[in-house]
Amino acid sequence: MFKPVYRELIRSSLTDAWKDRWLWPLAVFAALLHTGGIYDVIIHSMHMVQVEGAALIRGGISPDVLYGWANLTLQNGWFPFLGTLQSVIFSILFVLTLLALSVIAQGALTFGIGGRVRGKKPSFRECLTAGAHAFGKLAMLNIITIGAIWLSRLLLLLPYGYAQTGTSSVFILIYFLTALVFIALIIAFTSIHFFALNAILLQDAHLMEALKRSILLLQKGWVAVLELAFLLFGIGVALFMLAAVVFAIMFIPIFFLMIGALLTSFQAGIFFGYSVIVFLAIVIALIAGAFTVTFQFAAWHRLFIKLGEGGPVAKLHRWSHWFLGAPQPKKK
């Protein structure tokens, strides 16, 4: 009988994420563009489509856009205008710098995980060098895949927005069908992104060649990709809840300390407790986020290897064979 691949894949990826703690700083920057997870991408994207779709149907411009334009144009004289313009340019350059670091970190993290799985642990410097050398290809890859997700959002804004204006069964059906199509597209583009990352960094493939390989792997193992996506969804939510529980446990004694300081009007104690809470929240969020992103990158890498070897056989296929009484499928 075929050995359950996801049990091994998930366990090995969790082990990789814990043992490769030296990769966590890269994971923090890589997460600025792509976390590797499905749950956060889907939840954020669905929320944005819902808000933007409703705004498109009702009409009007985003309040944030109007506020920013007012700050830029409604200035008395040239000096305030130039000061605001300078701030905007500096903000754009800062964001572009962070995005460039995120692109390099994606490549470095993929190279580090790939070397670790293959038994050749590269140094931190070697990982950064590999990511930097592939910067052009990785930047174009991010533009293509993230652009495809945004284009999908744009195409689905109208039906999704109209579906929110009514309560009939037709509107509800359109709402759910649009959501399912969008989720499927997000999973497809995310898997293509991470398969292409591995092809570029570990197989030295050109961008178009990497995209072709990724699409072929998706066509070949789309059921396995779908299963992994939902597994990452569940595990990501579980890790988030675990981090929240850890924070709550550490928060309780500090909370009582602040209550005591408040009752005795000890301002320094209140400030100290508040500072510790903020510090713990940031540290726990960074650790949990870095571990989760590293785990998810490792999971996509291992699935990339399995699909390239001719497997895995999706669990849905094994269940269907078991239900029909047919022999269990084997790896090619």
C-alpha positions in Angstrom: 0.0 0.0 0.0 1.2 3.5 -0.8 2.7 5.3 2.2 0.8 8.5 3.1 3.0 11.2 1.7 1.5 14.2 3.5 2.2 12.7 6.9 5.9 12.5 5.9 5.9 15.8 4.0 4.3 17.9 6.8 6.4 16.2 9.6 9.6 16.8 7.6 8.7 20.4 6.8 8.0 21.2 10.4 11.3 19.6 11.3 13.1 21.7 8.6 11.5 24.9 9.9 12.6 24.2 13.5 16.1 23.0 12.7 16.8 25.8 10.2 16.2 28.7 12.6 19.1 30.5 10.9 16.7 31.0 8.0 14.0 32.8 10.1 15.4 36.3 9.4 15.0 35.6 5.7 11.5 34.3 6.3 10.5 37.6 7.9 11.5 39.6 4.8 10.2 37.0 2.3 6.8 37.2 3.9 6.4 40.8 2.8 5.4 39.6 -0.7 4.7 35.9 -0.3 4.2 33.9 2.9 3.9 30.5 1.2 0.6 30.0 3.1 -2.9 29.9 1.7 -4.9 30.9 4.7 -3.6 34.5 5.0 -3.6 35.1 1.3 -7.2 33.9 0.9 -8.5 35.7 3.9 -6.9 39.0 3.0 -7.7 38.8 -0.7 -11.3 37.8 -0.1 -11.7 40.7 2.3 -10.3 43.1 -0.2 -12.5 41.8 -3.0 -15.5 42.1 -0.8 -14.8 45.7 0.2 -13.6 46.8 -3.3 -16.5 45.0 -5.0 -19.1 46.7 -2.8 -17.4 50.1 -3.4 -17.4 49.5 -7.1 -21.1 48.8 -7.2 -22.0 51.7 -4.8 -19.6 54.1 -6.6 -17.2 56.5 -5.1 -13.4 56.6 -4.5 -11.6 55.1 -1.5 -11.4 57.5 1.5 -7.7 56.7 1.8 -7.1 57.9 -1.7 -9.1 61.0 -1.2 -7.3 61.8 2.1 -3.8 61.3 0.5 -4.7 63.4 -2.5 -6.0 66.2 -0.2 -2.8 66.2 1.8 -0.7 66.4 -1.4 -2.7 69.2 -3.1 -4.4 71.3 -0.4 -1.2 73.0 0.7 -0.7 76.7 1.2 2.4 77.6 -0.8 5.2 75.7 -2.5 7.2 74.7 0.6 4.5 72.6 2.3 3.8 71.0 -1.1 7.4 70.2 -1.7 7.7 68.8 1.8 4.7 66.5 1.3 6.0 65.5 -2.1 9.4 64.7 -0.6 7.7 62.5 2.0 5.8 60.7 -0.7 8.9 60.0 -2.7 10.8 58.8 0.4 8.0 56.5 1.3 7.9 55.1 -2.2 11.7 54.5 -2.2 11.4 52.9 1.3 8.6 50.5 0.1 10.6 49.6 -3.1 13.6 48.8 -0.9 11.6 46.5 1.3 10.1 44.8 -1.7 13.5 44.2 -3.2 14.7 42.7 0.0 11.7 40.5 0.1 12.4 39.2 -3.5 16.0 38.4 -2.5 14.9 36.8 0.7 12.5 34.5 -1.2 15.3 33.3 -3.3 17.7 32.9 -0.4 15.1 31.1 1.7 14.3 28.7 -1.2 18.0 28.1 -1.8 18.7 27.4 1.9 15.8 25.0 2.3 16.7 23.2 -0.9 20.3 22.8 0.1 19.3 21.6 3.6 16.9 19.0 2.2 19.5 17.7 -0.3 22.1 17.4 2.6 24.2 20.3 1.5 23.6 23.0 4.0 24.7 26.3 2.4 25.9 29.3 4.5 23.7 32.3 5.1 26.0 34.3 2.8 25.6 31.7 0.0 21.9 31.9 0.3 21.8 35.7 0.1 24.2 35.5 -2.9 22.0 33.0 -4.7 18.9 35.2 -4.1 20.7 38.4 -5.3 22.0 36.7 -8.4 18.5 35.6 -9.4 17.0 39.0 -8.4 15.9 39.9 -12.0 14.1 36.6 -12.6 12.6 36.5 -9.1 11.3 40.1 -9.4 9.6 39.3 -12.8 8.2 36.1 -11.2 6.6 38.1 -8.4 5.2 40.7 -10.8 3.7 37.9 -12.9 2.1 35.8 -10.1 1.1 38.7 -7.9 -0.2 40.6 -10.9 -2.2 37.5 -11.9 -3.8 37.4 -8.5 -4.6 41.2 -8.7 -6.0 40.7 -12.2 -8.2 37.9 -10.9 -9.4 40.2 -8.2 -10.2 42.9 -10.8 -12.2 40.5 -13.0 -14.2 39.2 -10.0 -14.9 42.5 -8.4 -18.1 43.1 -10.5 -19.9 39.8 -10.0 -18.8 39.6 -6.4 -20.0 43.2 -5.7 -23.3 42.6 -7.4 -23.8 39.4 -5.3 -23.6 41.5 -2.2 -26.5 43.7 -3.2 -29.2 41.0 -3.0 -30.3 38.2 -0.7 -32.0 35.9 -3.3 -30.7 32.4 -3.9 -29.3 33.5 -7.3 -27.2 36.2 -5.6 -26.0 33.8 -2.9 -25.1 31.2 -5.6 -23.1 33.8 -7.6 -21.4 34.9 -4.3 -20.2 31.4 -3.4 -19.3 30.5 -7.0 -17.2 33.6 -7.4 -15.5 33.0 -4.1 -14.7 29.4 -5.1 -13.3 30.5 -8.4 -11.1 33.1 -6.7 -9.8 30.7 -4.1 -8.9 28.2 -6.8 -7.1 30.8 -8.8 -5.1 31.9 -5.7 -4.1 28.4 -5.0 -3.0 27.9 -8.6 -1.0 31.1 -8.8 0.6 30.5 -5.4 1.7 26.9 -6.3 3.1 28.1 -9.7 5.0 30.8 -7.9 6.7 28.4 -5.5 7.3 25.7 -8.0 9.0 28.4 -10.2 11.0 29.6 -7.3 12.4 26.1 -6.8 13.1 25.7 -10.5 15.0 29.0 -10.7 17.1 28.6 -7.6 17.7 24.9 -7.5 17.7 24.0 -11.2 19.0 27.2 -12.6 16.0 27.5 -15.0 15.2 30.6 -16.9 12.0 32.4 -16.0 9.8 31.2 -18.9 11.2 27.7 -18.5 10.5 27.7 -14.8 6.9 28.9 -15.4 6.3 26.2 -18.0 7.6 23.5 -15.6 5.5 24.9 -12.8 2.3 24.8 -14.9 3.0 21.3 -16.0 3.5 20.2 -12.4 0.3 21.9 -11.4 -1.6 20.2 -14.3 0.0 16.9 -13.3 -0.7 17.1 -9.5 -3.5 19.6 -9.1 -5.3 17.4 -6.6 -2.1 17.1 -4.5 -1.6 20.9 -4.7 -5.2 21.4 -3.6 -4.8 19.0 -0.6 -1.5 20.7 0.4 -3.1 24.1 0.2 -5.9 23.1 2.6 -3.4 21.4 4.9 -1.4 24.6 5.0 -4.6 26.5 5.7 -5.4 24.4 8.8 -1.8 24.2 10.1 -1.4 27.9 9.6 -4.5 28.7 11.6 -3.4 26.2 14.3 0.0 27.8 14.6 -1.6 31.3 14.9 -3.9 30.0 17.7 -0.9 28.4 19.4 1.0 31.7 19.3 -2.1 33.5 20.7 -2.3 31.0 23.6 1.4 31.5 24.4 0.9 35.2 24.4 -2.2 34.9 26.6 -0.3 32.8 29.2 2.6 35.3 29.3 0.2 38.2 29.4 -1.7 37.1 32.6 1.1 37.9 35.2 1.9 41.1 33.5 -1.8 42.1 33.5 -2.0 41.6 37.3 1.2 43.6 37.7 -0.3 46.5 35.8 -3.5 46.2 37.9 -1.4 46.5 41.1 0.5 49.4 39.6 -2.8 51.1 38.7 -4.3 50.7 42.1 -1.2 52.2 43.7 -0.9 54.9 41.1 2.6 53.6 40.2 3.0 55.1 36.8 6.4 53.6 36.1 5.0 50.1 36.7 2.1 50.7 34.3 4.6 52.0 31.7 6.9 49.0 32.3 4.0 46.5 32.0 2.7 48.1 28.8 6.3 48.0 27.3 6.7 44.4 28.2 3.3 43.5 26.6 4.2 45.3 23.4 7.7 43.7 23.3 6.3 40.2 23.9 3.6 40.7 21.2 6.3 41.7 18.7 8.7 38.9 19.6 6.0 36.1 19.6 4.6 37.4 16.3 8.0 37.5 14.7 9.0 34.0 15.9 5.6 32.5 15.0 5.5 34.2 11.6 9.1 33.2 10.8 8.6 29.6 11.8 5.3 29.4 9.8 6.8 30.9 6.6 9.8 28.7 6.8 7.6 25.6 7.3 5.4 26.6 4.3 8.4 27.2 2.0 9.7 23.8 3.0 6.3 22.2 2.3 6.1 23.6 -1.2 9.7 22.6 -1.8 9.1 19.0 -0.8 5.9 18.8 -2.9 7.9 20.2 -5.8 10.4 17.3 -5.3 7.6 14.7 -5.0 5.8 15.9 -8.1 9.1 15.9 -10.0 9.7 12.3 -9.0 6.3 11.1 -10.3 4.3 11.4 -7.1 2.7 11.9 -4.7 -0.6 10.1 -5.2 -3.3 12.4 -3.8 -5.2 11.3 -0.8 -8.5 11.9 -2.6 -7.3 9.3 -5.2 -6.4 6.8 -2.6 -9.8 7.3 -0.8 -11.7 6.8 -4.1 -9.7 3.6 -4.8 -10.5 2.3 -1.3 -14.2 3.2 -1.6 -14.5 1.4 -5.0 -12.4 -1.6 -3.8 -9.8 -1.0 -6.5 -6.0 -1.6 -5.9 -4.2 1.4 -4.3 -2.3 3.5 -6.8 1.5 3.5 -6.6 4.1 6.1 -7.4 5.4 6.0 -10.9 
